């Protein structure tokens, strides 16, 4: 299974998508609370823009971005 990077905003859970301006204004503490992977609770290193979003992003950890955690994605 590969990760679908063409998600739409309506497919994302509440609170997992953040605007660019909000992200840029986060303090370090807010980053630690909000910049989490869409699929797990790891640090979201990669910001991905949904297909129908303008300057809004969700985050993926390195393992989900590279596809190493395929088993975890299948469970969700």
C-alpha positions as CSV (number, residue, x, y, z in Angstrom):
1,X,0.0,0.0,0.0
2,X,1.3,3.5,-0.8
3,X,0.4,6.7,0.9
4,X,-2.1,8.9,-1.0
5,X,-0.7,12.4,-1.1
6,X,-3.8,13.7,-2.9
7,X,-6.1,13.9,0.1
8,X,-8.9,16.4,0.2
9,X,-9.6,18.7,3.2
10,X,-12.9,17.0,3.8
11,X,-11.1,13.7,4.3
12,X,-8.9,15.0,7.1
13,X,-9.9,14.8,10.8
14,X,-10.8,17.9,12.7
15,X,-7.7,19.7,14.0
16,X,-5.2,18.0,11.7
17,X,-5.1,20.7,9.0
18,X,-3.4,24.1,9.8
19,X,-3.1,27.3,7.8
20,X,0.4,28.5,6.8
21,X,0.1,31.7,8.8
22,X,-0.9,29.8,11.9
23,X,2.1,27.4,11.5
24,X,4.5,30.3,11.1
25,X,3.2,32.0,14.3
26,X,3.5,28.9,16.5
27,X,5.8,28.9,19.5
28,X,8.0,25.9,20.1
29,X,5.5,24.6,22.6
30,X,2.6,25.0,20.1
31,X,4.7,23.1,17.5
32,X,5.2,20.2,19.8
33,X,1.4,20.0,20.5
34,X,0.1,20.6,16.9
35,X,2.8,19.3,14.5
36,X,2.0,15.6,14.8
37,X,1.7,12.9,12.1
38,X,-1.8,12.3,10.6
39,X,-1.5,8.6,11.2
40,X,0.4,8.4,14.5
41,X,1.5,10.6,17.4
42,X,5.1,11.1,16.1
43,X,6.6,14.4,15.2
44,X,5.3,15.6,11.8
45,X,8.5,16.5,9.9
46,X,6.8,16.8,6.5
47,X,4.0,19.3,5.7
48,X,1.7,18.1,3.0
49,X,-0.8,20.3,1.3
50,X,-4.2,18.7,0.5
51,X,-5.3,18.8,-3.1
52,X,-8.1,21.4,-2.6
53,X,-6.4,23.5,0.1
54,X,-4.6,26.8,-0.4
55,X,-1.8,27.4,2.0
56,X,-3.1,24.8,4.4
57,X,-1.2,21.7,5.5
58,X,-1.2,18.5,7.5
59,X,1.9,16.7,8.7
60,X,3.5,13.3,8.3
61,X,6.3,11.7,10.2
62,X,9.4,10.5,8.3
63,X,8.3,6.9,8.4
64,X,4.8,7.5,7.0
65,X,6.2,9.9,4.4
66,X,8.6,7.3,3.2
67,X,6.1,4.5,3.5
68,X,7.9,2.4,6.1
69,X,4.9,2.1,8.4
70,X,2.5,0.5,5.9
71,X,1.1,-1.9,8.5
72,X,0.0,0.9,10.7
73,X,-1.7,2.7,7.9
74,X,-3.7,-0.4,6.9
75,X,-5.1,-0.7,10.5
76,X,-6.5,2.9,10.3
